[in-house]
C-alpha cells in the first residue's frame, strides 16, 4: 500500500476533520520515529495514518477498534491492532509500540498549540510540552502512561521522543491547521 492509498482510505472512512488531522499527525510522527529507529518509513507512516480510520465505526464498541481496517499486510494490521489498549494482541512489535506511544502524544502537542496565543505549532517548544505532560487536567483524555513507555519500549528518552514528534508535526502544520 502507498501513502496515497492510505490517505484515500482515511478520507473515505472518516468525516470528522479532527480525526483526519489526527491521522495525518500520527502518520508524520510514525515516519519520523521509523527514521530514528532505522525502520521502513512508509510502512510506519501508513500505520499512523490509518490507526484510527475505523474510529467512527467503532466508537461505541472500543473492543473492535483497529479490527475493521483491511487491505494491509499482516505486520501493519498487527501494529494498528496493537494500539488499541482494550485489545492489545499478544504479538508485540516495534511498530506497534511506536503507534501506541505516539498516538497519545499527538493530542498533547495539539493541546499545547491550542493554548498558545497564536494557536500555532511553531510556537510550541519541547520544554512546554514536557511541562504540560504531567498535568492530568491538561488534555485530560490523553493517557500519559502510553507516552512514557517510549523510553522502555522504543529506547528513546522522553525529551527526544517529544522533540521528534513535535518537529514532525510542525512539518505538516498547514495540513493539520496549526
C-alpha positions as CSV (number, residue, x, y, z in Angstrom):
1,X,0.0,0.0,0.0
2,X,1.2,3.5,-0.7
3,X,0.7,6.7,1.3
4,X,-1.8,8.0,-1.3
5,X,-3.8,4.8,-1.0
6,X,-3.8,5.1,2.8
7,X,-4.9,8.7,2.6
8,X,-7.8,7.7,0.3
9,X,-8.9,5.2,2.9
10,X,-8.6,7.7,5.7
11,X,-10.7,10.3,3.9
12,X,-13.3,7.7,2.8
13,X,-13.8,6.3,6.3
14,X,-13.7,9.4,8.4
15,X,-15.8,12.5,8.3
16,X,-14.6,14.3,11.4
17,X,-11.8,16.7,10.3
18,X,-10.1,16.5,13.7
19,X,-9.8,12.7,13.4
20,X,-8.4,13.2,9.9
21,X,-5.9,15.7,11.2
22,X,-5.0,13.3,14.0
23,X,-4.3,10.5,11.4
24,X,-2.1,12.9,9.5
25,X,-0.2,13.9,12.6
26,X,0.3,10.3,13.8
27,X,1.4,9.4,10.3
28,X,4.2,12.0,10.2
29,X,5.2,11.2,13.7
30,X,5.5,7.5,12.9
31,X,7.5,8.3,9.8
32,X,9.9,10.3,11.9
33,X,10.1,7.6,14.5
34,X,10.9,5.0,11.8
35,X,13.7,7.2,10.5
36,X,15.1,7.5,14.0
37,X,14.8,3.7,14.6
38,X,16.1,2.8,11.1
39,X,12.8,1.2,10.1
40,X,10.8,1.3,6.9
41,X,9.4,4.8,6.9
42,X,6.5,4.4,4.5
43,X,5.0,1.4,6.4
44,X,5.2,3.2,9.7
45,X,3.6,6.3,8.2
46,X,0.7,4.2,6.8
47,X,0.1,2.7,10.3
48,X,0.0,6.2,11.7
49,X,-2.4,7.5,9.1
50,X,-4.8,4.5,9.3
51,X,-4.6,3.6,13.0
52,X,-7.9,5.4,13.8
53,X,-9.5,5.1,10.4
54,X,-12.3,2.9,11.8
55,X,-12.9,5.0,14.9
56,X,-16.2,6.5,13.8
57,X,-17.5,2.9,13.1
58,X,-16.2,1.5,16.3
59,X,-16.5,4.4,18.8
60,X,-19.4,2.6,20.6
61,X,-17.6,-0.7,20.5
62,X,-14.0,0.1,21.5
63,X,-13.0,-3.6,21.7
64,X,-13.4,-3.7,17.8
65,X,-11.3,-0.6,17.2
66,X,-8.4,-1.3,14.9
67,X,-10.0,-4.6,13.7
68,X,-12.1,-3.3,10.8
69,X,-9.2,-2.0,8.7
70,X,-8.4,-4.3,5.8
71,X,-6.1,-4.4,2.8
72,X,-2.8,-4.1,4.6
73,X,-0.2,-6.7,5.1
74,X,-0.3,-8.6,8.4
75,X,2.6,-6.6,10.1
76,X,0.8,-3.3,9.6
77,X,-2.6,-4.7,10.7
78,X,-1.0,-6.1,13.8
79,X,0.6,-2.7,14.6
80,X,-2.7,-1.0,14.2
81,X,-4.5,-3.6,16.4
82,X,-1.7,-3.2,18.9
83,X,-2.5,0.5,19.6
84,X,-6.0,-0.4,21.0
85,X,-5.3,-0.5,24.7
86,X,-8.5,-2.6,25.2
87,X,-7.4,-5.3,22.7
88,X,-3.6,-5.5,22.5
89,X,-2.6,-8.6,20.6
90,X,-0.1,-10.9,22.1
91,X,2.4,-10.3,19.3
92,X,4.4,-7.2,20.1
93,X,6.4,-5.2,17.5
94,X,8.5,-2.1,17.5
95,X,6.0,-0.5,15.0
96,X,3.1,-1.4,17.4
97,X,4.8,0.2,20.3
98,X,5.6,3.2,18.1
99,X,1.9,3.9,17.4
100,X,0.9,3.0,20.9
101,X,3.3,5.7,22.3
102,X,2.9,8.5,19.8
103,X,-0.9,8.2,19.4
104,X,-1.5,10.0,22.7
105,X,1.4,12.4,22.3
106,X,-0.1,14.0,19.2
107,X,-3.1,15.0,21.3
108,X,-0.9,16.6,23.9
109,X,1.1,18.5,21.3
110,X,-2.1,19.8,19.6
111,X,-3.5,20.9,23.0
112,X,-0.2,22.8,23.7
113,X,-0.6,24.6,20.4
114,X,-4.2,25.5,21.1
115,X,-3.4,27.2,24.4
116,X,-0.8,29.4,22.7
117,X,-2.0,32.9,21.8
118,X,-1.4,32.3,18.1
119,X,-2.6,28.7,18.3
120,X,0.3,27.5,16.1
121,X,2.6,24.6,16.4
122,X,5.5,26.8,15.6
123,X,5.1,28.5,19.0
124,X,5.3,25.2,20.9
125,X,8.6,24.1,22.3
126,X,9.7,20.8,23.7
127,X,10.0,22.2,27.2
128,X,6.4,23.5,27.1
129,X,5.1,20.0,26.1
130,X,7.2,18.4,28.9
131,X,5.9,20.9,31.5
132,X,2.3,20.2,30.4
133,X,2.6,16.4,30.2
134,X,2.3,15.7,34.0
135,X,-0.7,18.0,34.4
136,X,-3.5,15.5,34.3
137,X,-6.2,18.2,33.8
138,X,-4.4,19.4,30.7
139,X,-5.6,17.4,27.7
140,X,-7.3,15.2,30.3
141,X,-8.2,12.4,27.8
142,X,-4.6,11.7,26.8
143,X,-3.2,8.6,28.5
144,X,0.3,9.7,29.7
145,X,1.4,6.2,30.6
146,X,1.4,5.3,26.9
147,X,3.6,8.2,26.1
148,X,6.1,7.4,28.9
149,X,6.6,3.9,27.5
150,X,8.7,5.4,24.7
151,X,11.8,5.0,26.9
152,X,11.3,1.4,27.7
153,X,9.7,0.1,24.5
154,X,11.4,2.3,21.9
155,X,14.6,3.1,23.7
156,X,14.0,6.8,23.1
157,X,14.3,9.3,26.1
158,X,11.1,11.2,26.6
159,X,12.5,14.7,25.7
160,X,13.9,13.3,22.5
161,X,10.6,11.5,21.7
162,X,8.7,14.7,22.2
163,X,11.2,16.6,20.0
164,X,10.9,14.0,17.2
165,X,7.1,14.2,17.2
166,X,6.8,17.9,17.6
167,X,9.3,18.6,14.8
168,X,7.4,16.1,12.6
169,X,4.1,17.7,13.3
170,X,5.5,21.2,12.6
171,X,6.5,20.0,9.2
172,X,2.8,19.5,8.3
173,X,1.3,22.3,10.4
174,X,-0.6,23.7,7.4
175,X,-2.3,20.3,6.7
176,X,-3.3,19.9,10.3
177,X,-4.5,23.5,10.7
178,X,-2.0,24.6,13.3
